Amino acid sequence: MMEVDTIERYKQEYPDEWIIVEVLKEDKKGNVKSARLLGHSMNKEDIDLISSSFRGYTYSFFNGDIPEKGHIFAL
């Protein structure tokens, strides 16, 4: 079983990557308080694959700067 931690910790560990977690606990405002890491990747397609095969409550996000409208970047 994967370890349970906070979103902030996962953000520190996986900069500039897509992250997907299973949400285990939220506060009254819906902010994730504890989560289990399901995966991380530079490619969003990898995260989409995990999301489509997982049946629990998940949260996925890109952990980095998003370019301004009109700008292009390549990895």
Backbone torsions as a table, in degrees:
resi	resn	phi	psi	omega
1	MET	NA	137.0	-179.4
2	MET	-76.1	154.3	-175.4
3	GLU	-71.9	151.6	177.8
4	VAL	-98.6	135.9	-179.3
5	ASP	-156.6	-167.0	-179.7
6	THR	-101.3	159.5	176.3
7	ILE	-59.8	-39.6	-179.2
8	GLU	-59.0	-40.8	179.3
9	ARG	-65.3	-43.4	178.6
10	TYR	-63.9	-36.0	177.4
11	LYS	-63.1	-39.2	178.7
12	GLN	-67.0	-37.1	-174.8
13	GLU	-79.6	-29.2	-174.1
14	TYR	-127.3	66.6	179.2
15	PRO	-68.2	146.8	176.3
16	ASP	58.0	34.9	176.0
17	GLU	-132.1	159.5	169.5
18	TRP	-78.5	140.5	-178.8
19	ILE	-131.3	140.2	173.2
20	ILE	-131.3	133.7	-179.7
21	VAL	-130.4	156.1	168.1
22	GLU	-89.2	125.5	-179.7
23	VAL	-79.8	123.5	-179.6
24	LEU	-105.5	-32.4	-178.3
25	LYS	-151.9	137.0	176.9
26	GLU	-123.4	158.0	172.0
27	ASP	-86.9	-176.7	-176.8
28	LYS	-64.3	-22.4	179.4
29	LYS	-90.0	-2.3	179.9
30	GLY	90.2	6.5	176.2
31	ASN	-75.1	137.0	-179.2
32	VAL	-71.1	122.7	179.6
33	LYS	-99.7	-33.6	174.1
34	SER	-145.7	147.2	-174.9
35	ALA	-153.2	160.5	176.5
36	ARG	-115.6	124.9	-179.9
37	LEU	-64.3	127.4	175.7
38	LEU	-103.1	-28.0	178.9
39	GLY	176.4	165.0	175.8
40	HIS	-150.8	147.7	-176.6
41	SER	-165.3	157.6	171.7
42	MET	-76.4	-19.1	-176.2
43	ASN	-106.4	123.7	179.6
44	LYS	-61.9	-31.2	-179.5
45	GLU	-59.6	-35.7	177.4
46	ASP	-63.3	-41.1	-180.0
47	ILE	-68.7	-41.2	177.6
48	ASP	-60.1	-38.6	178.9
49	LEU	-64.0	-43.8	177.0
50	ILE	-62.4	-45.2	-178.2
51	SER	-60.5	-41.1	-177.4
52	SER	-71.2	-22.1	-178.5
53	SER	-100.9	-8.0	-178.2
54	PHE	-97.5	135.8	-175.2
55	ARG	-101.2	3.0	179.9
56	GLY	-93.5	-170.3	179.7
57	TYR	-87.0	115.4	-175.6
58	THR	-119.4	162.1	174.2
59	TYR	-138.3	127.3	177.9
60	SER	-129.0	149.3	-176.3
61	PHE	-162.2	159.4	173.1
62	PHE	-92.6	126.8	-176.4
63	ASN	-98.6	70.6	179.5
64	GLY	-175.6	-175.2	178.6
65	ASP	-78.1	135.3	175.8
66	ILE	-97.3	129.9	-177.3
67	PRO	-62.4	150.6	177.1
68	GLU	-65.9	154.9	178.6
69	LYS	-55.8	133.8	179.8
70	GLY	94.0	-8.8	178.1
71	HIS	-100.8	149.0	-179.5
72	ILE	-123.7	142.6	173.8
73	PHE	-139.1	156.7	179.5
74	ALA	-133.1	145.3	178.7
75	LEU	-107.6	NA	NA
